[in-house]
Amino acid sequence: PFPTTLRERSGKPSIKKQLVGYASMVHLNEATTGAAKVIKIEIKKRRKTK
């Protein structure tokens, strides 16, 4: 609905872009924490076998 070019020229990112950026950041954080949990579980399993 709004012209994005004017907002981009002013230097302020549009609300839509901010929301998308925030959502992607949250998604990345969830992915990294999930991977970290999996890695910790794997390390525990390996320690038990040794």
A tleap script that builds the chain and sets N, CA, C and O, in Angstrom:
source leaprc.protein.ff14SB
mol = sequence {
  NPRO PHE PRO THR THR LEU ARG GLU ARG SER
  GLY LYS PRO SER ILE LYS LYS GLN LEU VAL
  GLY TYR ALA SER MET VAL HIE LEU ASN GLU
  ALA THR THR GLY ALA ALA LYS VAL ILE LYS
  ILE GLU ILE LYS LYS ARG ARG LYS THR CLYS
}
set mol.1.N position { 0.815 -1.216 0.000 }
set mol.1.CA position { 0.000 0.000 0.000 }
set mol.1.C position { 0.851 1.271 0.000 }
set mol.1.O position { 0.454 2.268 -0.602 }
set mol.2.N position { 1.996 1.259 0.651 }
set mol.2.CA position { 2.862 2.441 0.715 }
set mol.2.C position { 3.996 2.326 -0.295 }
set mol.2.O position { 4.471 1.227 -0.581 }
set mol.3.N position { 4.429 3.465 -0.834 }
set mol.3.CA position { 5.595 3.436 -1.729 }
set mol.3.C position { 6.862 3.153 -0.924 }
set mol.3.O position { 7.241 3.934 -0.052 }
set mol.4.N position { 7.513 2.028 -1.226 }
set mol.4.CA position { 8.680 1.628 -0.441 }
set mol.4.C position { 9.903 2.467 -0.804 }
set mol.4.O position { 10.811 2.622 0.013 }
set mol.5.N position { 9.935 3.014 -2.034 }
set mol.5.CA position { 11.129 3.744 -2.478 }
set mol.5.C position { 11.369 4.962 -1.594 }
set mol.5.O position { 12.514 5.261 -1.256 }
set mol.6.N position { 10.300 5.672 -1.211 }
set mol.6.CA position { 10.460 6.862 -0.375 }
set mol.6.C position { 11.046 6.480 0.983 }
set mol.6.O position { 11.927 7.167 1.500 }
set mol.7.N position { 10.563 5.398 1.549 }
set mol.7.CA position { 11.053 4.973 2.866 }
set mol.7.C position { 12.507 4.528 2.762 }
set mol.7.O position { 13.310 4.815 3.649 }
set mol.8.N position { 12.846 3.831 1.686 }
set mol.8.CA position { 14.224 3.369 1.523 }
set mol.8.C position { 15.172 4.558 1.369 }
set mol.8.O position { 16.289 4.536 1.886 }
set mol.9.N position { 14.724 5.592 0.658 }
set mol.9.CA position { 15.573 6.774 0.457 }
set mol.9.C position { 15.812 7.496 1.778 }
set mol.9.O position { 16.901 8.025 2.005 }
set mol.10.N position { 14.820 7.524 2.640 }
set mol.10.CA position { 14.962 8.220 3.918 }
set mol.10.C position { 15.915 7.465 4.843 }
set mol.10.O position { 16.391 8.029 5.828 }
set mol.11.N position { 16.196 6.212 4.544 }
set mol.11.CA position { 17.146 5.448 5.334 }
set mol.11.C position { 16.489 4.567 6.381 }
set mol.11.O position { 17.153 3.716 6.971 }
set mol.12.N position { 15.197 4.754 6.624 }
set mol.12.CA position { 14.509 3.921 7.613 }
set mol.12.C position { 13.931 2.696 6.911 }
set mol.12.O position { 13.210 2.839 5.924 }
set mol.13.N position { 14.232 1.503 7.398 }
set mol.13.CA position { 13.643 0.309 6.790 }
set mol.13.C position { 12.148 0.235 7.075 }
set mol.13.O position { 11.690 0.662 8.135 }
set mol.14.N position { 11.400 -0.300 6.138 }
set mol.14.CA position { 9.953 -0.383 6.317 }
set mol.14.C position { 9.623 -1.382 7.422 }
set mol.14.O position { 10.428 -2.253 7.751 }
set mol.15.N position { 8.441 -1.243 7.981 }
set mol.15.CA position { 8.009 -2.128 9.069 }
set mol.15.C position { 7.990 -3.576 8.579 }
set mol.15.O position { 8.356 -4.496 9.310 }
set mol.16.N position { 7.558 -3.762 7.333 }
set mol.16.CA position { 7.495 -5.116 6.783 }
set mol.16.C position { 8.888 -5.741 6.768 }
set mol.16.O position { 9.067 -6.896 7.155 }
set mol.17.N position { 9.874 -4.958 6.315 }
set mol.17.CA position { 11.244 -5.480 6.266 }
set mol.17.C position { 11.752 -5.777 7.670 }
set mol.17.O position { 12.426 -6.785 7.884 }
set mol.18.N position { 11.439 -4.918 8.622 }
set mol.18.CA position { 11.868 -5.135 10.003 }
set mol.18.C position { 11.274 -6.435 10.543 }
set mol.18.O position { 11.968 -7.219 11.190 }
set mol.19.N position { 9.982 -6.658 10.273 }
set mol.19.CA position { 9.323 -7.869 10.754 }
set mol.19.C position { 9.951 -9.099 10.122 }
set mol.19.O position { 10.197 -10.095 10.802 }
set mol.20.N position { 10.214 -9.031 8.808 }
set mol.20.CA position { 10.821 -10.170 8.116 }
set mol.20.C position { 12.208 -10.438 8.691 }
set mol.20.O position { 12.576 -11.590 8.923 }
set mol.21.N position { 12.976 -9.374 8.920 }
set mol.21.CA position { 14.312 -9.534 9.485 }
set mol.21.C position { 14.252 -10.153 10.870 }
set mol.21.O position { 15.036 -11.045 11.195 }
set mol.22.N position { 13.320 -9.678 11.684 }
set mol.22.CA position { 13.178 -10.209 13.043 }
set mol.22.C position { 12.768 -11.682 13.006 }
set mol.22.O position { 13.290 -12.509 13.754 }
set mol.23.N position { 11.822 -11.986 12.119 }
set mol.23.CA position { 11.347 -13.367 12.011 }
set mol.23.C position { 12.491 -14.288 11.596 }
set mol.23.O position { 12.635 -15.384 12.140 }
set mol.24.N position { 13.306 -13.847 10.633 }
set mol.24.CA position { 14.416 -14.687 10.179 }
set mol.24.C position { 15.445 -14.841 11.290 }
set mol.24.O position { 16.037 -15.910 11.437 }
set mol.25.N position { 15.668 -13.777 12.084 }
set mol.25.CA position { 16.611 -13.865 13.202 }
set mol.25.C position { 16.118 -14.868 14.237 }
set mol.25.O position { 16.889 -15.692 14.729 }
set mol.26.N position { 14.824 -14.795 14.565 }
set mol.26.CA position { 14.254 -15.728 15.541 }
set mol.26.C position { 14.382 -17.152 15.016 }
set mol.26.O position { 14.733 -18.068 15.759 }
set mol.27.N position { 14.094 -17.332 13.717 }
set mol.27.CA position { 14.186 -18.657 13.106 }
set mol.27.C position { 15.617 -19.176 13.205 }
set mol.27.O position { 15.833 -20.341 13.541 }
set mol.28.N position { 16.598 -18.315 12.913 }
set mol.28.CA position { 18.005 -18.717 12.992 }
set mol.28.C position { 18.357 -19.096 14.427 }
set mol.28.O position { 19.017 -20.109 14.656 }
set mol.29.N position { 17.923 -18.293 15.388 }
set mol.29.CA position { 18.220 -18.591 16.794 }
set mol.29.C position { 17.640 -19.946 17.189 }
set mol.29.O position { 18.306 -20.741 17.852 }
set mol.30.N position { 16.403 -20.207 16.782 }
set mol.30.CA position { 15.776 -21.491 17.113 }
set mol.30.C position { 16.540 -22.635 16.465 }
set mol.30.O position { 16.736 -23.684 17.079 }
set mol.31.N position { 16.973 -22.433 15.224 }
set mol.31.CA position { 17.707 -23.482 14.513 }
set mol.31.C position { 19.035 -23.763 15.205 }
set mol.31.O position { 19.411 -24.922 15.380 }
set mol.32.N position { 19.754 -22.699 15.603 }
set mol.32.CA position { 21.064 -22.900 16.231 }
set mol.32.C position { 20.906 -23.560 17.595 }
set mol.32.O position { 21.683 -24.450 17.941 }
set mol.33.N position { 19.907 -23.136 18.380 }
set mol.33.CA position { 19.716 -23.744 19.700 }
set mol.33.C position { 19.310 -25.205 19.545 }
set mol.33.O position { 19.747 -26.058 20.318 }
set mol.34.N position { 18.479 -25.495 18.554 }
set mol.34.CA position { 18.090 -26.882 18.300 }
set mol.34.C position { 19.298 -27.724 17.934 }
set mol.34.O position { 19.450 -28.841 18.428 }
set mol.35.N position { 20.161 -27.197 17.067 }
set mol.35.CA position { 21.373 -27.916 16.668 }
set mol.35.C position { 22.281 -28.121 17.874 }
set mol.35.O position { 22.860 -29.194 18.041 }
set mol.36.N position { 22.407 -27.091 18.717 }
set mol.36.CA position { 23.258 -27.195 19.906 }
set mol.36.C position { 22.740 -28.299 20.828 }
set mol.36.O position { 23.533 -29.067 21.374 }
set mol.37.N position { 21.432 -28.386 21.007 }
set mol.37.CA position { 20.850 -29.430 21.858 }
set mol.37.C position { 21.171 -30.807 21.295 }
set mol.37.O position { 21.546 -31.716 22.034 }
set mol.38.N position { 21.021 -30.955 19.979 }
set mol.38.CA position { 21.301 -32.246 19.339 }
set mol.38.C position { 22.764 -32.613 19.546 }
set mol.38.O position { 23.083 -33.757 19.869 }
set mol.39.N position { 23.661 -31.633 19.359 }
set mol.39.CA position { 25.097 -31.892 19.518 }
set mol.39.C position { 25.391 -32.320 20.952 }
set mol.39.O position { 26.161 -33.255 21.172 }
set mol.40.N position { 24.790 -31.648 21.929 }
set mol.40.CA position { 25.014 -32.002 23.339 }
set mol.40.C position { 24.566 -33.434 23.601 }
set mol.40.O position { 25.254 -34.182 24.296 }
set mol.41.N position { 23.414 -33.819 23.047 }
set mol.41.CA position { 22.905 -35.184 23.237 }
set mol.41.C position { 23.880 -36.182 22.616 }
set mol.41.O position { 24.171 -37.223 23.205 }
set mol.42.N position { 24.383 -35.859 21.425 }
set mol.42.CA position { 25.333 -36.747 20.745 }
set mol.42.C position { 26.592 -36.920 21.583 }
set mol.42.O position { 27.104 -38.032 21.713 }
set mol.43.N position { 27.095 -35.829 22.152 }
set mol.43.CA position { 28.308 -35.895 22.984 }
set mol.43.C position { 28.053 -36.793 24.193 }
set mol.43.O position { 28.904 -37.607 24.550 }
set mol.44.N position { 26.896 -36.651 24.820 }
set mol.44.CA position { 26.563 -37.486 25.981 }
set mol.44.C position { 26.548 -38.955 25.582 }
set mol.44.O position { 27.077 -39.796 26.309 }
set mol.45.N position { 25.947 -39.280 24.432 }
set mol.45.CA position { 25.883 -40.669 23.969 }
set mol.45.C position { 27.291 -41.211 23.751 }
set mol.45.O position { 27.595 -42.335 24.151 }
set mol.46.N position { 28.147 -40.415 23.119 }
set mol.46.CA position { 29.509 -40.872 22.827 }
set mol.46.C position { 30.293 -41.091 24.118 }
set mol.46.O position { 31.071 -42.040 24.213 }
set mol.47.N position { 30.100 -40.232 25.104 }
set mol.47.CA position { 30.808 -40.383 26.381 }
set mol.47.C position { 30.379 -41.679 27.071 }
set mol.47.O position { 31.203 -42.365 27.677 }
set mol.48.N position { 29.099 -42.010 26.977 }
set mol.48.CA position { 28.595 -43.235 27.609 }
set mol.48.C position { 29.221 -44.467 26.959 }
set mol.48.O position { 29.586 -45.417 27.651 }
set mol.49.N position { 29.345 -44.453 25.636 }
set mol.49.CA position { 29.905 -45.612 24.937 }
set mol.49.C position { 31.381 -45.777 25.288 }
set mol.49.O position { 31.864 -46.903 25.402 }
set mol.50.N position { 32.103 -44.669 25.460 }
set mol.50.CA position { 33.521 -44.753 25.862 }
set mol.50.C position { 33.568 -45.103 27.335 }
set mol.50.O position { 34.652 -45.230 27.905 }
savepdb mol mol.pdb
quit
